[in-house]
């Protein structure tokens, strides 16, 4: 998948310098940085969930974005698809997308932990 990323001049210089020193492309440096960050985030979350109570694990496994946020996200996604977002809406869409991604990650880890503990046998058992 290809995407375009806008970097500040400082960030570009930093990434460019690392790419030159390690004889890699800028794309490779950016990709590796994101993968490492995501991997660390997942491991920290897994450790946190592993020491959570059964009740907390089930709450994570059933996690849903609040209706108001979900509706706002849907509206902004639709407007984005039509190319009609203003700058403030673009910022809000990015914020809600990040929240949604983190919620999905938390929920997935909660589901795995709930199944591992025998709290549920399948995803269908969750609310």
LOGUKE-532331 format. One record per atom (N, C-alpha, C): y, z, x; residue in three letters. Coordinates in steps of 0.001 Angstrom, whole numbers, always signed. Example, Ala and Ser with C-alpha at 12.3 -4.5 7.8 and 13.67 -1.06 7.14 Angstrom:
<py: -5690&pz: +7800&px: +13190&code: ALA>
<py: -4500&pz: +7800&px: +12300&code: ALA>
<py: -3300&pz: +7800&px: +13200&code: ALA>
<py: -2250&pz: +7080&px: +12850&code: SER>
<py: -1060&pz: +7140&px: +13670&code: SER>
<py: +30&pz: +7870&px: +12900&code: SER>
***
This chain:
<py: -1171&pz: +0&px: +845&code: UNK>
<py: +0&pz: +0&px: +0&code: UNK>
<py: +1239&pz: +0&px: +894&code: UNK>
<py: +2213&pz: -737&px: +513&code: UNK>
<py: +3444&pz: -816&px: +1285&code: UNK>
<py: +4586&pz: -228&px: +488&code: UNK>
<py: +5446&pz: +530&px: +1172&code: UNK>
<py: +6628&pz: +1091&px: +540&code: UNK>
<py: +7772&pz: +1071&px: +1540&code: UNK>
<py: +8975&pz: +1149&px: +1041&code: UNK>
<py: +10152&pz: +1183&px: +1900&code: UNK>
<py: +10715&pz: +2593&px: +1889&code: UNK>
<py: +11045&pz: +3096&px: +3077&code: UNK>
<py: +11599&pz: +4438&px: +3206&code: UNK>
<py: +12947&pz: +4331&px: +3906&code: UNK>
<py: +13946&pz: +4976&px: +3332&code: UNK>
<py: +15262&pz: +5029&px: +3970&code: UNK>
<py: +15359&pz: +6319&px: +4768&code: UNK>
<py: +15624&pz: +6213&px: +6069&code: UNK>
<py: +15741&pz: +7369&px: +6942&code: UNK>
<py: +17180&pz: +7519&px: +7408&code: UNK>
<py: +17585&pz: +8762&px: +7641&code: UNK>
<py: +18891&pz: +8970&px: +8257&code: UNK>
<py: +18806&pz: +8435&px: +9689&code: UNK>
<py: +19948&pz: +8223&px: +10291&code: UNK>
<py: +19974&pz: +7730&px: +11675&code: UNK>
<py: +19260&pz: +8696&px: +12613&code: UNK>
<py: +19477&pz: +10002&px: +12408&code: UNK>
<py: +18817&pz: +11010&px: +13257&code: UNK>
<py: +17297&pz: +10956&px: +13100&code: UNK>
<py: +16834&pz: +10871&px: +11865&code: UNK>
<py: +15391&pz: +10821&px: +11623&code: UNK>
<py: +14792&pz: +9563&px: +12239&code: UNK>
<py: +15488&pz: +8449&px: +12082&code: UNK>
<py: +14998&pz: +7200&px: +12658&code: UNK>
<py: +14909&pz: +7298&px: +14183&code: UNK>
<py: +15922&pz: +7851&px: +14811&code: UNK>
<py: +15917&pz: +7993&px: +16270&code: UNK>
<py: +14768&pz: +8896&px: +16722&code: UNK>
<py: +14537&pz: +9954&px: +15986&code: UNK>
<py: +13450&pz: +10884&px: +16302&code: UNK>
<py: +12098&pz: +10182&px: +16207&code: UNK>
<py: +11868&pz: +9516&px: +15088&code: UNK>
<py: +10592&pz: +8825&px: +14873&code: UNK>
<py: +10429&pz: +7687&px: +15876&code: UNK>
<py: +11485&pz: +6965&px: +16121&code: UNK>
<py: +11451&pz: +5861&px: +17072&code: UNK>
<py: +11105&pz: +6364&px: +18474&code: UNK>
<py: +11701&pz: +7484&px: +18860&code: UNK>
<py: +11416&pz: +8072&px: +20173&code: UNK>
<py: +9961&pz: +8482&px: +20314&code: UNK>
<py: +9420&pz: +9103&px: +19268&code: UNK>
<py: +8004&pz: +9504&px: +19297&code: UNK>
<py: +7115&pz: +8264&px: +19389&code: UNK>
<py: +7461&pz: +7234&px: +18627&code: UNK>
<py: +6670&pz: +5996&px: +18650&code: UNK>
<py: +6658&pz: +5389&px: +20052&code: UNK>
<py: +7800&pz: +5356&px: +20694&code: UNK>
<py: +7877&pz: +4786&px: +22040&code: UNK>
<py: +7083&pz: +5621&px: +23040&code: UNK>
<py: +7232&pz: +6944&px: +22971&code: UNK>
<py: +6531&pz: +7826&px: +23913&code: UNK>
<py: +5023&pz: +7764&px: +23750&code: UNK>
<py: +4564&pz: +7567&px: +22523&code: UNK>
<py: +3119&pz: +7579&px: +22264&code: UNK>
<py: +2531&pz: +6174&px: +22132&code: UNK>
<py: +3381&pz: +5174&px: +22349&code: UNK>
<py: +2963&pz: +3769&px: +22289&code: UNK>
<py: +2319&pz: +3421&px: +20944&code: UNK>
<py: +2980&pz: +3877&px: +19881&code: UNK>
<py: +2552&pz: +3557&px: +18528&code: UNK>
<py: +3728&pz: +2939&px: +17790&code: UNK>
<py: +3455&pz: +2393&px: +16627&code: UNK>
<py: +4533&pz: +1846&px: +15817&code: UNK>
<py: +5204&pz: +2977&px: +15040&code: UNK>
<py: +6402&pz: +2714&px: +14575&code: UNK>
<py: +7115&pz: +3688&px: +13747&code: UNK>
<py: +6306&pz: +3973&px: +12487&code: UNK>
<py: +5717&pz: +2938&px: +11894&code: UNK>
<py: +4888&pz: +3114&px: +10695&code: UNK>
<py: +3749&pz: +4090&px: +10952&code: UNK>
<py: +3097&pz: +3956&px: +12100&code: UNK>
<py: +1971&pz: +4833&px: +12429&code: UNK>
<py: +2426&pz: +6282&px: +12578&code: UNK>
<py: +3575&pz: +6493&px: +13198&code: UNK>
<py: +4094&pz: +7851&px: +13381&code: UNK>
<py: +4424&pz: +8481&px: +12040&code: UNK>
<py: +5097&pz: +7732&px: +11180&code: UNK>
<py: +5462&pz: +8252&px: +9860&code: UNK>
<py: +4213&pz: +8550&px: +9035&code: UNK>
<py: +3260&pz: +7633&px: +9027&code: UNK>
<py: +2022&pz: +7830&px: +8259&code: UNK>
<py: +1274&pz: +9068&px: +8733&code: UNK>
<py: +1136&pz: +9229&px: +10044&code: UNK>
<py: +424&pz: +10382&px: +10588&code: UNK>
<py: +1137&pz: +11691&px: +10241&code: UNK>
<py: +2453&pz: +11672&px: +10300&code: UNK>
<py: +3234&pz: +12854&px: +9973&code: UNK>
<py: +2999&pz: +13274&px: +8525&code: UNK>
<py: +3035&pz: +12314&px: +7603&code: UNK>
<py: +2797&pz: +12626&px: +6195&code: UNK>
<py: +1371&pz: +13113&px: +5972&code: UNK>
<py: +400&pz: +12468&px: +6600&code: UNK>
<py: -992&pz: +12890&px: +6420&code: UNK>
<py: -1201&pz: +14309&px: +6919&code: UNK>
<py: -636&pz: +14627&px: +8085&code: UNK>
<py: -785&pz: +15978&px: +8629&code: UNK>
<py: -121&pz: +17013&px: +7737&code: UNK>
<py: +1052&pz: +16691&px: +7228&code: UNK>
<py: +1777&pz: +17613&px: +6360&code: UNK>
<py: +976&pz: +17883&px: +5084&code: UNK>
<py: +446&pz: +16822&px: +4489&code: UNK>
<py: -315&pz: +16964&px: +3258&code: UNK>
<py: -1591&pz: +17765&px: +3509&code: UNK>
<py: -2250&pz: +17494&px: +4625&code: UNK>
<py: -3486&pz: +18194&px: +4971&code: UNK>
<py: -3232&pz: +19696&px: +5128&code: UNK>
<py: -2156&pz: +20069&px: +5805&code: UNK>
<py: -1820&pz: +21482&px: +5998&code: UNK>
<py: -1496&pz: +22148&px: +4667&code: UNK>
<py: -773&pz: +21444&px: +3818&code: UNK>
<py: -407&pz: +21956&px: +2497&code: UNK>
<py: -1658&pz: +22256&px: +1672&code: UNK>
<py: -2615&pz: +21356&px: +1695&code: UNK>
<py: -3860&pz: +21525&px: +944&code: UNK>
<py: -4650&pz: +22714&px: +1488&code: UNK>
<py: -4750&pz: +22828&px: +2800&code: UNK>
<py: -5514&pz: +23934&px: +3390&code: UNK>
<py: -4888&pz: +25283&px: +3058&code: UNK>
<py: -3567&pz: +25372&px: +3105&code: UNK>
<py: -2896&pz: +26633&px: +2758&code: UNK>
<py: -3148&pz: +26988&px: +1297&code: UNK>
<py: -3084&pz: +25999&px: +436&code: UNK>
<py: -3306&pz: +26238&px: -981&code: UNK>
<py: -4754&pz: +26660&px: -1246&code: UNK>
<py: -5700&pz: +26014&px: -598&code: UNK>
<py: -7118&pz: +26382&px: -760&code: UNK>
<py: -7355&pz: +27834&px: -361&code: UNK>
<py: -6764&pz: +28258&px: +751&code: UNK>
<py: -6938&pz: +29639&px: +1209&code: UNK>
<py: -6346&pz: +30620&px: +202&code: UNK>
<py: -5191&pz: +30282&px: -333&code: UNK>
<py: -4538&pz: +31136&px: -1320&code: UNK>
<py: -5380&pz: +31260&px: -2584&code: UNK>
<py: -5926&pz: +30158&px: -3051&code: UNK>
<py: -6737&pz: +30159&px: -4270&code: UNK>
<py: -8049&pz: +30908&px: -4045&code: UNK>
<py: -8601&pz: +30791&px: -2855&code: UNK>
<py: -9873&pz: +31449&px: -2557&code: UNK>
<py: -9791&pz: +32969&px: -2700&code: UNK>
<py: -8607&pz: +33537&px: -2480&code: UNK>
<py: -8471&pz: +34994&px: -2595&code: UNK>
<py: -7858&pz: +35416&px: -3939&code: UNK>
<py: -7673&pz: +34464&px: -4824&code: UNK>
<py: -7108&pz: +34746&px: -6146&code: UNK>
<py: -8178&pz: +35303&px: -7078&code: UNK>
<py: -7728&pz: +35997&px: -8097&code: UNK>
<py: -8656&pz: +36536&px: -9099&code: UNK>
<py: -9212&pz: +35390&px: -9950&code: UNK>
<py: -10303&pz: +35672&px: -10651&code: UNK>
<py: -10882&pz: +34666&px: -11549&code: UNK>
<py: -9854&pz: +34216&px: -12584&code: UNK>
<py: -9097&pz: +35164&px: -13115&code: UNK>
<py: -8082&pz: +34851&px: -14118&code: UNK>
<py: -7033&pz: +33892&px: -13541&code: UNK>
<py: -6600&pz: +34140&px: -12318&code: UNK>
<py: -5610&pz: +33275&px: -11678&code: UNK>
<py: -6181&pz: +31885&px: -11398&code: UNK>
<py: -7451&pz: +31847&px: -10998&code: UNK>
<py: -8107&pz: +30561&px: -10729&code: UNK>
<py: -8190&pz: +29737&px: -12011&code: UNK>
<py: -8592&pz: +30373&px: -13111&code: UNK>
<py: -8665&pz: +29662&px: -14393&code: UNK>
<py: -7284&pz: +29203&px: -14861&code: UNK>
<py: -6267&pz: +30007&px: -14599&code: UNK>
<py: -4899&pz: +29606&px: -14962&code: UNK>
<py: -4503&pz: +28351&px: -14181&code: UNK>
<py: -4847&pz: +28300&px: -12910&code: UNK>
<py: -4557&pz: +27100&px: -12107&code: UNK>
<py: -5342&pz: +25903&px: -12617&code: UNK>
<py: -6606&pz: +26118&px: -12932&code: UNK>
<py: -7455&pz: +25024&px: -13397&code: UNK>
<py: -6942&pz: +24431&px: -14715&code: UNK>
<py: -6223&pz: +25239&px: -15481&code: UNK>
<py: -5672&pz: +24791&px: -16761&code: UNK>
<py: -4183&pz: +24458&px: -16682&code: UNK>
<py: -3640&pz: +24408&px: -15502&code: UNK>
<py: -2206&pz: +24213&px: -15298&code: UNK>
<py: -1699&pz: +22929&px: -15954&code: UNK>
<py: -601&pz: +23049&px: -16672&code: UNK>
<py: +63&pz: +21907&px: -17303&code: UNK>
<py: +1553&pz: +22001&px: -17009&code: UNK>
<py: +2182&pz: +20853&px: -16810&code: UNK>
<py: +3629&pz: +20834&px: -16665&code: UNK>
<py: +4223&pz: +21250&px: -18012&code: UNK>
<py: +5244&pz: +22117&px: -17994&code: UNK>
<py: +5874&pz: +22493&px: -19267&code: UNK>
<py: +6312&pz: +21250&px: -20042&code: UNK>
<py: +6205&pz: +21325&px: -21370&code: UNK>
<py: +6473&pz: +20167&px: -22233&code: UNK>
<py: +7849&pz: +19563&px: -21984&code: UNK>
<py: +8864&pz: +20414&px: -21814&code: UNK>
<py: +10220&pz: +19915&px: -21596&code: UNK>
<py: +10293&pz: +19072&px: -20312&code: UNK>
<py: +9696&pz: +19572&px: -19233&code: UNK>
<py: +9687&pz: +18821&px: -17974&code: UNK>
<py: +8869&pz: +17542&px: -18103&code: UNK>
<py: +7735&pz: +17637&px: -18775&code: UNK>
<py: +6868&pz: +16480&px: -18957&code: UNK>
<py: +7580&pz: +15378&px: -19741&code: UNK>
<py: +8273&pz: +15766&px: -20787&code: UNK>
<py: +9015&pz: +14790&px: -21590&code: UNK>
<py: +10125&pz: +14143&px: -20771&code: UNK>
<py: +10827&pz: +14965&px: -19999&code: UNK>
<py: +11917&pz: +14448&px: -19156&code: UNK>
<py: +11357&pz: +13479&px: -18110&code: UNK>
<py: +10231&pz: +13831&px: -17513&code: UNK>
<py: +9600&pz: +12964&px: -16524&code: UNK>
<py: +9224&pz: +11629&px: -17156&code: UNK>
<py: +8616&pz: +11667&px: -18322&code: UNK>
<py: +8226&pz: +10433&px: -19016&code: UNK>
<py: +9434&pz: +9552&px: -19306&code: UNK>
<py: +10502&pz: +10173&px: -19786&code: UNK>
<py: +11724&pz: +9431&px: -20088&code: UNK>
<py: +12301&pz: +8782&px: -18827&code: UNK>
<py: +12374&pz: +9552&px: -17746&code: UNK>
<py: +12926&pz: +9015&px: -16501&code: UNK>
<py: +12039&pz: +7922&px: -15911&code: UNK>
<py: +10738&pz: +8069&px: -16035&code: UNK>
<py: +9825&pz: +7019&px: -15546&code: UNK>
<py: +10032&pz: +5724&px: -16328&code: UNK>
<py: +10216&pz: +5862&px: -17634&code: UNK>
<py: +10449&pz: +4674&px: -18465&code: UNK>
<py: +11761&pz: +4006&px: -18074&code: UNK>
<py: +12818&pz: +4808&px: -17913&code: UNK>
<py: +14114&pz: +4252&px: -17516&code: UNK>
<py: +14029&pz: +3610&px: -16127&code: UNK>
<py: +13265&pz: +4232&px: -15245&code: UNK>
<py: +13100&pz: +3679&px: -13902&code: UNK>
<py: +12402&pz: +2327&px: -13967&code: UNK>
<py: +11404&pz: +2229&px: -14818&code: UNK>
<py: +10693&pz: +965&px: -14998&code: UNK>
<py: +11601&pz: -142&px: -15503&code: UNK>
<py: +12640&pz: +243&px: -16229&code: UNK>
<py: +13612&pz: -721&px: -16746&code: UNK>
<py: +14771&pz: -938&px: -15769&code: UNK>
<py: +14757&pz: -176&px: -14652&code: UNK>
<py: +15828&pz: -287&px: -13659&code: UNK>
<py: +17147&pz: +270&px: -14142&code: UNK>
<py: +17105&pz: +1313&px: -14991&code: UNK>
<py: +18323&pz: +1832&px: -15610&code: UNK>
<py: +18672&pz: +3264&px: -15207&code: UNK>
<py: +18178&pz: +3729&px: -14073&code: UNK>
<py: +18478&pz: +5097&px: -13649&code: UNK>
<py: +19792&pz: +5158&px: -12889&code: UNK>
<py: +20599&pz: +6196&px: -13178&code: UNK>
<py: +21789&pz: +6434&px: -12358&code: UNK>
<py: +21374&pz: +7321&px: -11180&code: UNK>
<py: +22286&pz: +7591&px: -10281&code: UNK>
<py: +21950&pz: +8356&px: -9072&code: UNK>
<py: +21435&pz: +9757&px: -9387&code: UNK>
<py: +22070&pz: +10432&px: -10339&code: UNK>
<py: +21623&pz: +11772&px: -10719&code: UNK>
<py: +20223&pz: +11758&px: -11304&code: UNK>
<py: +19931&pz: +10744&px: -12095&code: UNK>
<py: +18592&pz: +10620&px: -12687&code: UNK>
<py: +17549&pz: +10297&px: -11623&code: UNK>
<py: +17934&pz: +9543&px: -10624&code: UNK>
<py: +16995&pz: +9249&px: -9523&code: UNK>
<py: +16613&pz: +10520&px: -8787&code: UNK>
<py: +17592&pz: +11388&px: -8552&code: UNK>
<py: +17325&pz: +12670&px: -7892&code: UNK>
<py: +16403&pz: +13516&px: -8763&code: UNK>
<py: +16692&pz: +13584&px: -10067&code: UNK>
<py: +15878&pz: +14383&px: -10983&code: UNK>
<py: +14456&pz: +13832&px: -11072&code: UNK>
<py: +14318&pz: +12503&px: -11107&code: UNK>
<py: +12993&pz: +11893&px: -11155&code: UNK>
<py: +12203&pz: +12267&px: -9905&code: UNK>
<py: +12834&pz: +12189&px: -8754&code: UNK>
<py: +12163&pz: +12553&px: -7510&code: UNK>
<py: +11719&pz: +14015&px: -7543&code: UNK>
<py: +12591&pz: +14888&px: -8030&code: UNK>
<py: +12274&pz: +16308&px: -8129&code: UNK>
<py: +11077&pz: +16544&px: -9059&code: UNK>
<py: +11102&pz: +15913&px: -10227&code: UNK>
<py: +10004&pz: +16090&px: -11186&code: UNK>
<py: +8702&pz: +15483&px: -10677&code: UNK>
<py: +8796&pz: +14385&px: -9955&code: UNK>
<py: +7582&pz: +13774&px: -9374&code: UNK>
<py: +6961&pz: +14708&px: -8335&code: UNK>
<py: +7798&pz: +15365&px: -7539&code: UNK>
<py: +7285&pz: +16318&px: -6553&code: UNK>
<py: +6629&pz: +17514&px: -7244&code: UNK>
<py: +7265&pz: +18021&px: -8278&code: UNK>
<py: +6683&pz: +19129&px: -9038&code: UNK>
<py: +5343&pz: +18711&px: -9638&code: UNK>
<py: +5297&pz: +17516&px: -10213&code: UNK>
<py: +4074&pz: +17016&px: -10826&code: UNK>
<py: +2957&pz: +16855&px: -9793&code: UNK>
<py: +3303&pz: +16330&px: -8631&code: UNK>
<py: +2301&pz: +16155&px: -7565&code: UNK>
<py: +1737&pz: +17501&px: -7128&code: UNK>
<py: +2611&pz: +18481&px: -6943&code: UNK>
<py: +2148&pz: +19804&px: -6544&code: UNK>
<py: +1312&pz: +20460&px: -7643&code: UNK>
<py: +1721&pz: +20295&px: -8885&code: UNK>
<py: +937&pz: +20833&px: -9993&code: UNK>
<py: -449&pz: +20195&px: -10059&code: UNK>
<py: -509&pz: +18884&px: -9877&code: UNK>
<py: -1806&pz: +18193&px: -9883&code: UNK>
<py: -2697&pz: +18694&px: -8756&code: UNK>
<py: -2107&pz: +18909&px: -7593&code: UNK>
<py: -2861&pz: +19417&px: -6457&code: UNK>
<py: -3370&pz: +20829&px: -6740&code: UNK>
<py: -2490&pz: +21694&px: -7245&code: UNK>
<py: -2893&pz: +23066&px: -7579&code: UNK>
<py: -4008&pz: +23066&px: -8622&code: UNK>
<py: -3847&pz: +22244&px: -9641&code: UNK>
<py: -4843&pz: +22166&px: -10704&code: UNK>
<py: -6198&pz: +21716&px: -10155&code: UNK>
<py: -6195&pz: +20689&px: -9327&code: UNK>
<py: -7452&pz: +20185&px: -8753&code: UNK>
<py: -8145&pz: +21253&px: -7916&code: UNK>
<py: -7385&pz: +21953&px: -7109&code: UNK>
<py: -7975&pz: +23009&px: -6287&code: UNK>
<py: -8462&pz: +24156&px: -7174&code: UNK>
<py: -7722&pz: +24456&px: -8228&code: UNK>
<py: -8160&pz: +25483&px: -9179&code: UNK>
<py: -9457&pz: +25106&px: -9866&code: UNK>
<py: -9587&pz: +23845&px: -10241&code: UNK>
<py: -10814&pz: +23367&px: -10884&code: UNK>
<py: -12001&pz: +23488&px: -9934&code: UNK>
<py: -11808&pz: +23052&px: -8704&code: UNK>
<py: -12894&pz: +23124&px: -7712&code: UNK>
<py: -13318&pz: +24577&px: -7504&code: UNK>
<py: -12339&pz: +25474&px: -7371&code: UNK>
<py: -12659&pz: +26896&px: -7155&code: UNK>
<py: -13331&pz: +27502&px: -8389&code: UNK>
<py: -12871&pz: +27147&px: -9570&code: UNK>
<py: -13483&pz: +27664&px: -10801&code: UNK>
<py: -14939&pz: +27220&px: -10909&code: UNK>
<py: -15200&pz: +25985&px: -10558&code: UNK>
<py: -16577&pz: +25483&px: -10607&code: UNK>
<py: -17426&pz: +26142&px: -9522&code: UNK>
<py: -16848&pz: +26321&px: -8354&code: UNK>
<py: -17558&pz: +26963&px: -7245&code: UNK>
<py: -17960&pz: +28388&px: -7608&code: UNK>
<py: -17087&pz: +29097&px: -8320&code: UNK>
<py: -17368&pz: +30478&px: -8731&code: UNK>
<py: -18250&pz: +30552&px: -9967&code: UNK>
<py: -18517&pz: +29429&px: -10596&code: UNK>
<py: -19318&pz: +29423&px: -11807&code: UNK>
<py: -18529&pz: +29832&px: -13042&code: UNK>
<py: -17210&pz: +29788&px: -12953&code: UNK>
<py: -16372&pz: +30135&px: -14106&code: UNK>
<py: -16420&pz: +29055&px: -15159&code: UNK>
<py: -16618&pz: +27820&px: -14740&code: UNK>
<py: -16820&pz: +26670&px: -15622&code: UNK>
<py: -17872&pz: +25781&px: -14985&code: UNK>
<py: -18577&pz: +25028&px: -15831&code: UNK>
<py: -19572&pz: +24118&px: -15310&code: UNK>
<py: -19057&pz: +22702&px: -15198&code: UNK>
<py: -18040&pz: +22381&px: -16000&code: UNK>
<py: -17464&pz: +21044&px: -15963&code: UNK>
<py: -15993&pz: +21112&px: -16373&code: UNK>
<py: -15284&pz: +20064&px: -16074&code: UNK>
<py: -13863&pz: +19972&px: -16415&code: UNK>
<py: -13664&pz: +20018&px: -17929&code: UNK>
<py: -14631&pz: +19524&px: -18674&code: UNK>
<py: -14523&pz: +19496&px: -20133&code: UNK>
<py: -14413&pz: +20903&px: -20731&code: UNK>
<py: -14869&pz: +21921&px: -20020&code: UNK>
<py: -14806&pz: +23291&px: -20526&code: UNK>
<py: -13398&pz: +23879&px: -20456&code: UNK>
<py: -12524&pz: +23240&px: -19706&code: UNK>
<py: -11165&pz: +23749&px: -19550&code: UNK>
<py: -10323&pz: +23373&px: -20753&code: UNK>
<py: -9297&pz: +24182&px: -20990&code: UNK>
<py: -8416&pz: +23945&px: -22150&code: UNK>
<py: -7648&pz: +22656&px: -21999&code: UNK>
***
